[in-house]
């Protein structure tokens, strides 16, 4: 679907036209599924988070927050990716706090569990660093999220942010330096 078609559909949704939301859901579903699957590939075996449930929760957040002022399709996907990241990190925080227990004695089930805990901790640190980067420079943070967190390719990031591929590359390099410095401070 062309950007102008998406924009027209977005205006219809903003005007509360019937069927506009279902049409929007249909056209962005494959992109949201790709983003969700990218993250879920890294989850441990037997995890309970499913692609469809994650996407549904993104839509719940969009509707509850009454988010309708998207500039274009790429802006919508970028906002949805950010919401998804927050949902995933909130879930990771919850899992870590449950594992630590409140005064309970922790019994280790081996290296696999320890590795999973370490991955959750790293995920939370990265998410917090991205939140700080958003406060510092929103566009660089968006590039970092789309490249590093969601695994989009340079061309896709450039299209999503309506910048050249060279600009996307430069901003990704700047983001990597900033995030490395921020994550190093966190570990120190």
C-alpha positions in Angstrom: 0.0 0.0 0.0 1.4 3.4 -0.9 2.0 6.0 1.7 -0.8 8.2 0.4 -3.2 5.4 0.6 -2.1 4.7 4.2 -2.5 8.4 5.0 -6.0 8.4 3.6 -6.9 5.3 5.6 -5.4 7.0 8.7 -7.6 10.0 8.2 -10.7 7.8 7.8 -9.8 6.1 11.1 -9.3 9.5 12.8 -12.8 10.5 11.6 -14.2 7.3 13.1 -15.3 5.9 9.8 -16.5 2.3 10.0 -14.1 -0.4 8.9 -11.1 2.0 8.8 -9.5 0.4 11.9 -9.9 -3.2 10.6 -8.4 -2.1 7.3 -5.4 -0.6 9.1 -5.0 -3.8 11.2 -5.0 -5.8 8.0 -2.3 -3.8 6.2 0.2 -3.5 9.0 -0.3 -7.0 10.5 2.5 -8.6 8.5 5.0 -5.9 9.6 4.0 -6.2 13.2 4.2 -10.0 13.0 7.8 -9.7 11.6 8.8 -7.4 14.5 7.3 -9.7 17.1 8.8 -12.9 15.6 12.2 -11.2 15.5 12.1 -10.7 19.3 10.5 -14.0 20.1 13.3 -15.9 18.3 15.5 -15.1 21.2 13.1 -16.3 23.9 13.8 -19.5 25.8 12.0 -22.7 24.9 8.6 -23.0 26.4 8.0 -19.3 26.8 4.4 -18.2 27.1 4.6 -15.0 25.0 3.0 -15.5 21.6 3.3 -13.3 18.4 -0.5 -12.8 18.2 -0.8 -11.9 21.9 2.0 -9.4 21.6 0.5 -7.7 18.5 -2.9 -7.6 20.2 -1.5 -5.9 23.2 0.1 -3.3 20.9 -3.3 -2.6 19.4 -4.8 -2.4 22.9 -2.2 0.2 23.8 -2.8 2.2 20.6 -6.5 2.2 21.2 -6.4 2.9 25.0 -4.0 5.8 24.5 -6.1 7.0 21.5 -3.0 7.2 19.4 -4.2 8.4 15.9 -1.8 11.1 14.9 0.6 9.1 12.8 2.5 10.9 10.1 2.7 7.9 7.8 2.9 4.1 7.8 6.6 4.2 8.9 5.7 6.4 11.8 3.0 4.0 12.9 5.3 1.0 12.7 8.0 2.9 14.6 5.6 3.8 17.4 4.2 0.2 17.5 7.7 -1.1 17.7 8.4 1.2 20.7 5.2 0.0 22.4 6.2 -3.6 21.7 9.6 -2.9 23.3 8.1 -1.5 26.4 5.7 -4.5 26.7 8.5 -6.9 26.3 10.8 -5.1 28.8 7.9 -4.8 31.3 7.4 -8.6 31.0 11.1 -9.2 31.5 11.1 -7.0 34.7 8.1 -9.0 36.0 9.8 -12.3 35.3 13.0 -11.2 37.0 11.2 -9.9 40.1 9.3 -13.2 40.3 12.5 -15.1 40.1 14.1 -13.1 42.8 11.2 -13.5 45.1 10.5 -11.4 48.1 12.6 -13.0 50.7 12.5 -16.4 49.1 15.5 -18.6 48.9 16.6 -18.9 45.2 17.4 -22.3 44.0 19.3 -22.4 40.7 18.3 -24.8 38.0 21.6 -24.6 36.2 23.4 -22.7 33.6 20.4 -22.4 31.2 18.4 -20.5 33.8 21.3 -18.3 34.7 21.9 -17.5 31.0 18.2 -16.6 30.6 18.4 -14.3 33.7 21.5 -12.6 32.2 19.7 -12.1 28.9 16.7 -10.5 30.6 19.0 -8.2 32.6 20.8 -7.2 29.3 17.4 -6.6 27.7 16.3 -4.3 30.5 19.6 -2.4 30.4 19.3 -1.9 26.6 15.7 -0.8 27.0 16.7 1.7 29.7 19.6 3.0 27.6 17.2 3.4 24.6 14.8 5.4 26.8 17.7 7.7 27.8 18.7 8.0 24.2 15.2 9.0 23.3 15.5 11.9 25.7 18.8 12.9 24.2 18.0 12.5 20.5 14.8 10.9 19.3 15.8 10.2 15.7 19.0 8.5 16.7 17.1 6.5 19.3 14.5 5.5 16.7 17.3 4.4 14.3 18.9 2.4 17.1 15.6 0.7 18.0 14.8 -0.2 14.4 18.3 -1.4 13.5 19.5 -3.0 16.7 16.4 -4.0 18.6 14.1 -5.0 15.7 16.7 -6.1 13.2 15.5 -4.0 10.2 17.9 -3.5 7.3 19.4 -0.2 6.4 17.0 0.4 3.5 14.0 -0.4 5.7 15.2 2.0 8.5 15.8 4.8 5.9 12.2 4.3 4.5 10.7 4.2 8.0 12.3 7.4 9.0 12.2 9.1 5.6 15.9 9.7 5.4 18.7 8.6 3.1 20.4 5.2 3.6 23.6 7.1 4.3 21.9 9.2 7.0 20.5 6.0 8.6 23.9 4.5 8.6 25.5 7.6 10.2 22.8 7.7 12.9 23.2 4.0 13.6 26.9 4.5 14.1 26.2 7.4 16.5 23.7 5.3 18.3 26.1 2.4 18.7 28.7 4.7 20.3 26.2 6.3 22.6 24.6 3.0 23.7 28.0 1.4 24.2 29.0 4.3 26.5 25.7 4.2 28.3 25.8 0.4 28.8 29.4 0.6 30.0 28.3 3.1 32.7 25.5 0.8 33.7 27.8 -2.2 34.2 30.4 -0.2 36.1 
